[in-house]
Each structure stands twice: as structure tokens, then as C-alpha cells.
Amino acid sequence: MLEYILFVGAALSAGLTWTGFGYLNAWRKHRNEPDWTGFNKKKLRNDAVLGVLLGIGVIIYQAYQGNPVPAITDFISFVAVAGGLSGTVAVVDKFFVGGILGID
């Protein structure tokens, strides 16, 4: 049961990381501008929800493909699984969210 919980955590982490990269780039670009007021909190919340939904989509996609749950035994393997799921997150994001739902 623990392996499923860790896999869900890794999938959710991968989804949140995917949606958070845009904010990291924006912060690096605008952090030294004196008139920058920060991020739009509502958009940040919506993107966090999208990241969670992407993680759930990854779990469903992996189950649909019949892939076994990867063994997560320590923090390094957790990070490796979360990083390895980034391709699946991209598929879920671009195909389902962008293609079917038409959300930018």
C-alpha cells in the first residue's frame, strides 16, 4: 500500500513541478524590476489545481497503460520517479488539457 501512496505523491509532485516551471522563469525574469508586484494569486491557485489534476491524470494514464507501480524506496528514487513522469505529465497536459478541453 505504501508504494501506491508514494507513487501518487510522485505523480502529484510531477504535475505541480510541470505547472510551476513557468512561475520560476517569470520570477527570474521579473524579480529585479522595481514595478513588478508579484504573481497573480488567483492564477497561481488555478495552476496549482491544474498541477494536481495533471498528477491525477498521470495516475489514470499509467493505470490505463498497465504499467506497474515503480518501486520507491528512498528520496532519490522518489525524485527519479517524479522526474521520469514528466514525459507522461506533458502527454496528459498537451493532449487532454490542451487538445480536448482547449484550456491554455
JOFEN-V506072 format. One record per residue. N is the residue number from 1. RES is the residue in one letter. PHI is phi in radians with two decimals (* if undefined). D_CENTER is the distance of its C-alpha to the mean C-alpha in whole Angstrom. Layout:
BEGIN
n->N res->RES phi->PHI d_center->D_CENTER
n->N res->RES phi->PHI d_center->D_CENTER
END
This chain:
BEGIN
n->1 res->M phi->* d_center->22
n->2 res->L phi->-1.10 d_center->21
n->3 res->E phi->-1.12 d_center->19
n->4 res->Y phi->-1.24 d_center->17
n->5 res->I phi->-1.12 d_center->16
n->6 res->L phi->-1.16 d_center->15
n->7 res->F phi->-1.14 d_center->13
n->8 res->V phi->-1.07 d_center->11
n->9 res->G phi->-1.08 d_center->11
n->10 res->A phi->-1.17 d_center->9
n->11 res->A phi->-1.16 d_center->7
n->12 res->L phi->-1.15 d_center->6
n->13 res->S phi->-1.10 d_center->6
n->14 res->A phi->-1.13 d_center->4
n->15 res->G phi->-1.13 d_center->1
n->16 res->L phi->-1.19 d_center->3
n->17 res->T phi->-1.14 d_center->5
n->18 res->W phi->-1.03 d_center->4
n->19 res->T phi->-1.35 d_center->6
n->20 res->G phi->-1.46 d_center->8
n->21 res->F phi->-1.09 d_center->9
n->22 res->G phi->-1.11 d_center->12
n->23 res->Y phi->-1.22 d_center->13
n->24 res->L phi->-1.10 d_center->14
n->25 res->N phi->-1.12 d_center->16
n->26 res->A phi->-1.14 d_center->17
n->27 res->W phi->-1.13 d_center->18
n->28 res->R phi->-1.10 d_center->20
n->29 res->K phi->-1.32 d_center->22
n->30 res->H phi->-1.90 d_center->23
n->31 res->R phi->-1.08 d_center->24
n->32 res->N phi->-1.68 d_center->27
n->33 res->E phi->-1.36 d_center->28
n->34 res->P phi->-1.19 d_center->31
n->35 res->D phi->-1.67 d_center->30
n->36 res->W phi->-1.36 d_center->26
n->37 res->T phi->-1.74 d_center->25
n->38 res->G phi->1.81 d_center->22
n->39 res->F phi->-1.53 d_center->19
n->40 res->N phi->-1.30 d_center->19
n->41 res->K phi->-1.12 d_center->18
n->42 res->K phi->-1.17 d_center->18
n->43 res->K phi->-1.17 d_center->16
n->44 res->L phi->-1.10 d_center->13
n->45 res->R phi->-1.11 d_center->14
n->46 res->N phi->-1.09 d_center->13
n->47 res->D phi->-1.22 d_center->10
n->48 res->A phi->-1.16 d_center->9
n->49 res->V phi->-1.11 d_center->10
n->50 res->L phi->-1.07 d_center->8
n->51 res->G phi->-1.08 d_center->5
n->52 res->V phi->-1.13 d_center->7
n->53 res->L phi->-1.13 d_center->8
n->54 res->L phi->-1.12 d_center->6
n->55 res->G phi->-1.07 d_center->6
n->56 res->I phi->-1.14 d_center->9
n->57 res->G phi->-1.07 d_center->10
n->58 res->V phi->-1.11 d_center->9
n->59 res->I phi->-1.08 d_center->11
n->60 res->I phi->-1.14 d_center->14
n->61 res->Y phi->-1.09 d_center->14
n->62 res->Q phi->-1.11 d_center->14
n->63 res->A phi->-1.18 d_center->17
n->64 res->Y phi->-1.13 d_center->19
n->65 res->Q phi->-1.28 d_center->19
n->66 res->G phi->1.38 d_center->21
n->67 res->N phi->-1.28 d_center->19
n->68 res->P phi->-1.26 d_center->20
n->69 res->V phi->-1.23 d_center->18
n->70 res->P phi->-1.20 d_center->17
n->71 res->A phi->-1.33 d_center->20
n->72 res->I phi->-1.99 d_center->18
n->73 res->T phi->-1.96 d_center->21
n->74 res->D phi->-2.65 d_center->20
n->75 res->F phi->-1.13 d_center->18
n->76 res->I phi->-1.10 d_center->18
n->77 res->S phi->-1.21 d_center->17
n->78 res->F phi->-1.10 d_center->14
n->79 res->V phi->-1.13 d_center->13
n->80 res->A phi->-1.12 d_center->14
n->81 res->V phi->-1.19 d_center->12
n->82 res->A phi->-1.08 d_center->9
n->83 res->G phi->-1.19 d_center->10
n->84 res->G phi->-1.17 d_center->11
n->85 res->L phi->-1.42 d_center->9
n->86 res->S phi->-1.10 d_center->7
n->87 res->G phi->-1.13 d_center->10
n->88 res->T phi->-1.18 d_center->10
n->89 res->V phi->-1.08 d_center->6
n->90 res->A phi->-1.10 d_center->9
n->91 res->V phi->-1.10 d_center->11
n->92 res->V phi->-1.10 d_center->10
n->93 res->D phi->-1.16 d_center->9
n->94 res->K phi->-1.32 d_center->12
n->95 res->F phi->-1.42 d_center->15
n->96 res->F phi->-1.35 d_center->14
n->97 res->V phi->-1.26 d_center->13
n->98 res->G phi->-1.36 d_center->15
n->99 res->G phi->-1.42 d_center->17
n->100 res->I phi->-1.43 d_center->18
n->101 res->L phi->-1.45 d_center->17
n->102 res->G phi->1.26 d_center->18
n->103 res->I phi->-1.59 d_center->16
n->104 res->D phi->-1.47 d_center->15
END
